[in-house]
């Protein structure tokens, strides 16, 4: 698989994760963003960045979240933040 196809596959997976998590959690990210603003997104992204650093530096005891899972979450949080920022401009 070439890098373009790999990128497409990852974006498809990101979208499926987004759909599944919104099904399970509702639009909690958007709701929190509307209440607290950009700092809510920065907080979630910071939490995931800290998790990524921990996964890279320490032996992982909790096996249900890998480095790849964390990176996928970071990518989705970045995209969701852009969506919320665009939504603010339309109001």
Buried (B, 14 or more C-beta within 10 A) or exposed (E): EEEEEEEEEBEEEBEEBBEEBBEEEEEEBBEBBBEEEEEBBEEBBEBBEEBBEEBEEEEEEEEEEEEEBBBBBBBBBEBBBEEBEEEEEEE
